[in-house]
Amino acid sequence: MSEIRKRLEPPIESAGSSASRPPKLEASNDADGSYAQLERAVDDYLKAERGNSEPHSPASTQSVRQASNLRVAYSQLPKTEEASQRGPAEEARQEPSPEPAEPPNRPVESRGPDGMKVIDGDCGPIQGEASTKDNPASNRGGKGGGGGSFHKRLGQVDFNASLKAGVDAVRRNLLIVMVFTVASNVLVLAIPIYLFQISDRVLTSRSTDTLIMLTIVIVGAIILQAAFDALRRFILMRTAVEFAAQLGAPILSAAARASLQGNGREYQTLGDLQQVRSFLVSRTLLAFLDAPIAPIFLLAVFLIHPHLGFIVVISAILLLVFTQINQRMTALPFAEANAAQVKANLHLDSMTRNSQIINALAMIPEAVHIWGKDTAASLKAQVVAQDRNIAIAAMSKGVRLLTQVTMLGWGAYLSLEGELTGGMVIASSIIAGRALAPIEGAIEGWNQFSQSRAAYGRIATLLKSSPLNFERLNLPKPEGRLDVERLLYVPQGTKRVVLNGISFALQPGESLAVIGNSGAGKTTLGKMLVGSILPTSGNVRLDLMDLRNWDQRQFGENIGYLPQDVQLFPGTIKANIARMRSDADDEQIYRAAMLADVHDMIASLPHGYETMVAADGSPLSGGQKQRIALARAFFGDPHLVVLDEPNSNLDSAGDVALMRALQHAKEQKITMITVTQRPSLLASVDKILLLVNGTVALFGMRMDVLKALQARGIDIEGGSFGHQLQ
């Protein structure tokens, strides 16, 4: 642990330590040896960039790791006699080389004081400084940097394959269920055959032995039919569980990604999965599975007598007509009921998240009224749909009963004519009822079927359209170069422009403060920089690659984000800092806590890092939650960190700790963007960006922007100054 602390603290050097330190690459006395060393370093660098081999000399390895543009290797070339006679201090005073001329296609900018840029809203992206002498990391940033260290991919995400696997499992198991269904339905014929044999043979022959043998056979058939029916229910239950297991995680992942451009309704798709699972174990599905066996019973009735068969056919046609009428009459009301219920569930989720505010401000009646309004609309539509469904189901049941009466009556007539026996009439009536039962069951369960079909459609649409399906190139770990190009953001369903023409650039290790009045778009910009919302147009690029083209896992592990509304997950402080990852080691967690300067605060808690945090953040205070979330943002050595009002809940001690954390981040060359209204944080940044009504008003070096603000009469010393920025 002491070793880690030493690595985090900056080294203390004497005034002449830099001059007396030996060079990392030993310079040869002859030019040929030094140029050969440089040639080897170049060759090793190119091989490391391609990932084909490792550098083979220790000196070149160190040069590649510390300066991918070979600045270190170049510094080891033999100096001229004139240069060798100059001391280090004299070399440090040398004037830097002049910057190259601006390219002709550079966006037009008006310049204020030195280093400050006043950007017009219609200009293009700001290009980084062309000079790289003082900032070698800028050369690496565009190439992905990181010394050629690549991110380890977890594996390709293919939600289409998950959906196909779930559907294939259902189909495969349904084929097995159909085998048991056929066997079960054939065995159902045992009862009408038993009645037929008793009426026509046992009663006429008065044979007790025949009765006993028939009874034994029929009892065995009934037991076997019950076993087959139980087996198919067991299989369907396990099929539903397997379907949910196959699609649960993909649906949640796809919903989380889709919520970037939605309103959270995508999470309701998990309820759709539950709807489909319930259908797979319902009696409605059993009725649909029994329907293909109905022609067998119909054929049996025809074999008894064609007249009775035609009666069953006419009844089946009437029931199918009722089914179509039921579908058309209930589709719209059921859709309206589902939509209203989704809105009611969203309100319920909102009440759950804001339960403390609702109780503190006595808002329970209003919250219940909002939820009740949507719930009432859902229930009203359900009543309309269910009324129609019940009416159609009653009519279909009446048709089925009338069919049995007609068959008994017409069968009795045919029996009087000598064409049938009494046993045949009774058997045909039972078989006809079995043939029509699946159709009647389908009508009664049509609501569940239509809802399940719609639910599966939403599941398939979500999984097939998810951007997570598309594999991204596995890039090197980013250096932290950030380019924002002409961002435009108009929230979905509105016409209000929140961000308009935002453009700026940061080199690796630079820090930026975003300031502006309330409603200027600062928080929206912060969310856009970490990919939590997507721009309507424009680009945010990390190391020249658009955020949408980064592998999401790799991108998330290399950035940090502290939102304005801090939320912690139920679990330990250790797990929250580690972003709930089970593979995080203690060193990474401790390093993040030290970098965020929250280790001492955590150590003061009774259980330290093992302190349990509830869903509402208790037992932590608002400031403690914010500092834990800051450590979470620094977990994993990110190269880009965005902090949105990081000191909104902090006391004076927390402010001091936050300043130390920002200083640690600067020493670690982390690109920092801080959204703030507090002047205390401006002292620790390199640049300042002023947002006014969603556009960039000022952008430049810190002192230049502060001078421009003071020239406008804006006091930045007396606490929060956001209300003064117009």
Disulfide bonds with the S-S distance in Angstrom:
none
